[in-house]
Amino acid sequence: MIEQVTPGALPDWLRTATVDGVPPLLLDVREPPEWQAASVRPAGAELLLMPMHNIPARVADLDPDRPVAVLCHHGGRSMQVAMFLAQHGFERVANVAGGIDAWSRDVAPSVPRY
């Protein structure tokens, strides 16, 4: 089962997922125009922008031992990617439930909604 983390709970998840000083990865799987419309850089994570359609070809570029939180617009694409990563041996994967839209609504109203 994929762990569901709300944007408000993400800072705690990032803190507990940090291993030996290495921060977890926040994998944003939206498309470049979406990144330009709204983006976030939470403290305690390394942000990687990689559109969903690139994941299968680039999964070997990711470390399966590193915790990963996956983000998209509403949580659907990120859930699909999180399940894909889990099926490919990633041990700690979380879906950012509600995506960047929930982030705008619940955590940071300054992040534009689209």
For each residue, the residues with C-beta under 8 A, 3 or more apart:
1:
2: 79 82 83 86 93 94 95
3: 13 92 93 94 95
4: 94 95 97
5: 9 10 13 69 94 95 96 97
6: 9 10 96 97 98 102 106
7: 10 96 97 98 100 102 103 106 107
8: 106 107
9: 5 6 12 13
10: 5 6 7 13 14 42 69 96
11: 14 15 42 43 44
12: 9 15 16
13: 3 5 9 10 16 17 24 69 94
14: 10 11 17 18 23 24 26 42 43 44 45 69
15: 11 12 18 44
16: 12 13
17: 13 14 24 67 69 92 94
18: 14 15 21 22 23 24 44 67
19: 22 66 67
20:
21: 18
22: 18 19 66
23: 14 18 44 45 46
24: 13 14 17 18 44 45 46 66 67 68 69 92
25: 45 46 48 62 63 66 67 68 69
26: 14 42 45 46 47 48 68 69 71 96
27: 48 50 62 68 69 70 71 78 81
28: 35 39 47 48 49 50 71 72
29: 50 51 52 55 70 71 72 77 78 81
30: 34 35 49 51 52 71 72 73 77 100
31: 34 35 51
32: 35 36 49 51
33: 36 37
34: 30 31 37 38 73 100 114
35: 28 30 31 32 38 39 49
36: 32 33 39
37: 33 34 112 114
38: 34 35 100 104 111 112 113 114
39: 28 35 36 100 111
40: 47 71 100 103 108 111
41: 47
42: 10 11 14 26 45 47
43: 11 14
44: 11 14 15 18 23 24
45: 14 23 24 25 26 42 69
46: 23 24 25 26
47: 26 28 40 41 42
48: 25 26 27 28
49: 28 30 32 35
50: 27 28 29 54 55 58
51: 29 30 31 32 54 55
52: 29 30 55 72 77 80 81
53: 56
54: 50 51 57 58
55: 29 50 51 52 58 59 81 84 85
56: 53 59 84
57: 54
58: 50 54 55 61 62
59: 55 56 62 84 85 88
60:
61: 58
62: 25 27 58 59 66 68 85 90
63: 25 66
64: 85 88 89 90 91
65: 91
66: 19 22 24 25 62 63
67: 17 18 19 24 25 91 92 93 94
68: 24 25 26 27 62 82 85 90 92 93 94
69: 5 10 13 14 17 24 25 26 27 45 93 94 95 96
70: 27 29 78 79 81 82 85 93 94 95 96
71: 26 27 28 29 30 40 78 96 99 100
72: 28 29 30 52 75 76 77 78 81 96 99 100
73: 30 34 76 77 99 100 101 114
74: 98 99 101 102
75: 72 78 79 95 96 97 98 99 102
76: 72 73 79 80 99
77: 29 30 52 72 73 80 81
78: 27 29 70 71 72 75 81 82 95 96 99
79: 2 70 75 76 82 83 95
80: 52 76 77 83 84
81: 27 29 52 55 70 72 77 78 84 85
82: 2 68 70 78 79 85 86 93 94 95
83: 2 79 80 86 87
84: 55 56 59 80 81 87 88
85: 55 59 62 64 68 70 81 82 88 90 93
86: 2 82 83 90 93
87: 83 84
88: 59 64 84 85
89: 64
90: 62 64 68 85 86 93
91: 64 65 67
92: 3 17 24 67 68
93: 2 3 67 68 69 70 82 85 86 90
94: 2 3 4 5 13 17 67 68 69 70 82
95: 2 3 4 5 69 70 75 78 79 82
96: 5 6 7 10 26 69 70 71 72 75 78 99 100 102 103
97: 4 5 6 7 75 102
98: 6 7 74 75 101 102 103 105 106
99: 71 72 73 74 75 76 78 96 102 103
100: 7 30 34 38 39 40 71 72 73 96 103 104 111
101: 73 74 98 104 105 113
102: 6 7 74 75 96 97 98 99 105 106 107
103: 7 40 96 98 99 100 106 107 108 111
104: 38 100 101 107 108 109 111 112 113
105: 98 101 102 109 113
106: 6 7 8 98 102 103
107: 7 8 102 103 104 111
108: 40 103 104 111
109: 104 105
110:
111: 38 39 40 100 103 104 107 108
112: 37 38 104
113: 38 101 104 105
114: 34 37 38 73
